Amino acid sequence: MNDLPSWIQDMPSWAWLCVAVSVGLLAGWLAHGVLHFLIRRLEHVRGTTMVRLVLRRVVTSAAMIGGTVAFVAMIPATSYSAEVQIGFVRAAIVVGTVAIGLAAYRLTQLAFDIYARKHDGVDLSSDVHVRRRQTRLNLLRRLATVLVAVATVAIVFMSLPTLRTIGVSLFASAGVAGLAVGLAARPAISNLLAGIQIAFNEPIRIGDQVVLEGEWGTVEEITSTYVVVNIWDQRRLIVPLSYFLEKPFQNWTRENPQILGTSMFYVDYSVPVEEMRTQLQSVLKGTKLWDGRACALQVTDLREHTVEIRALMSAKNAGSAFDLRCYVREKMIEWLRAKYPHALPRTRFAIDRKVLEVPGIGAAGNGAQPQGQWAAPAAN
């Protein structure tokens, strides 16, 4: 400093601070430009794809760190008091910490993106392993984001004594306050732990078809706190993650999407069961909704006026099974009405001839007519 011209030595502290900020900005801009230059040069070099991807993700962080280091190097020239200079250094540490946290976040996202890119274009509804990987990927991605953010904020607070003191006093001054904070954070913590368990135990996966709260739908999204289920009528059911660990629900596609479906028929006792069974096979063979695994028709119950017949069929997934069940009902009823209309449900009643012979109601050969609901229409 003594070798500098007098007018430079006589510069006020605020001017030196402006110079330090300018030098920091210039250093950051140079670091940014150098990295972009390297990325462009590496585009013509084979086998450097990963290096270029990493450099693109850390360009902003590298510029922030470079500018921060240059600013810290210029702080002694500002001639401020030691306490003020320490404040500048702490501010620079905060900026550097945020830059490192940003770089960590972008690099973790890069790792997850590279892994996810291997499975782009794969049908989630048909491949259980792909859905398993997709579910784990989404949950771990959000968990990594939360961990990086929490770690960055924690380091920033630790570098600022004032905030560290405030934080310690808030959590240690009163047990009641700590208990209230713990109770308030309980749902978030339970959902976070539930997300970890779901990621590895896999009671549900993205693309699974589930039945919960009386609704059937497809798992559309799994976040760090809740699950979005796309209901069949395009509504969205939002359920907390802890629900899937605390309450029973149906998962129709946990191992594979194939499923069995049934259609129930209530027909007259005169129905030809064997011919109905043959017709069911013919109906199933005439549609692509049937996957060919199962076909059966059985009399499952006998009731006072009808016979209960169950048609069992298989389909590749729940959506196809529903459409197939409706299709079978339509075709079988159409066949019964055309070929065996007498086999449709009927109500039978019988008239006891002895009742007609009772005096006052009517007897055979005496010319009397039946009375009440059995009376014949009068002759003209």
ZIQUI-V85258 format. One record per backbone hydrogen bond with DSSP energy under -1.0 kcal/mol. CO is the residue of the C=O (numbers start at 1). NH is the residue of the N-H. Records with the same first field share a line. If there is no record, write none. Layout:
CO=NH, NH
This chain:
1=4
5=9
6=10
8=11
12=16
13=17
14=18
15=19
16=20
17=21
18=22
19=23
20=24
21=25
22=26
23=27
24=28
25=29
26=30
27=31
28=32
29=33
30=34
31=35
32=36
33=37
34=38
35=39
36=40
37=41
38=42
41=44
42=45
48=52
49=53
50=54
51=55
52=56
53=57
54=58
58=62
59=63
60=64
61=65
62=66
63=67
64=68
65=69
66=70
67=71
68=72
69=73
70=74
75=78
81=85
82=86
83=87
84=88
85=89
86=90
87=91
88=92
89=93
90=94
91=95
92=96
93=97
94=98
95=99
96=100
97=101
98=102
99=103
100=104
101=105
102=106
103=107
104=108
105=109
106=110
107=111
108=112
109=113
110=114
111=115
112=116
113=117
116=119
117=120
119=122
123=126
127=131
128=132
129=133
130=134
131=135
132=136
133=137
134=138
135=139
136=140
137=141
138=142
139=143
140=144
141=145
142=146
143=147
144=148
145=149
146=150
147=151
148=152
149=153
150=154
151=155
152=156
153=157
154=158
155=159
157=160
160=164
161=165
162=166
163=167
164=168
165=169
166=170
167=171
168=172
169=173
174=178
175=179
176=180
177=181
178=182
179=183
180=184
181=185
185=189
186=190
187=191
188=192
189=193
190=194
191=195
192=196
193=197
194=198
195=199
196=200
197=201
198=202
205=208
208=219
209=252
210=217
211=250
212=215
215=212
216=232
217=210
218=230
219=207
221=228
225=241
226=223
227=239
228=220, 221
229=237
230=218
231=234
235=231
237=229
239=227
240=243
241=244
242=245, 246
243=247
250=211
259=315
261=313
263=311
265=309
267=307
268=271
271=273
272=276
273=277
274=278
275=279
276=280
277=281
278=282
279=283
280=284
281=285
284=287
296=312
298=310
301=308
306=303
307=267
308=300, 301
309=265
310=298
311=263
312=296
313=261
314=291
315=259
317=321
318=322
319=323
320=324
321=325
322=326
323=327
324=328
325=329
326=330
327=331
328=332
329=333
330=334
331=335
332=336
333=337
334=338
335=339
336=340
340=343
341=344
343=268
352=355
355=358
358=361, 362
363=366
371=374
372=375
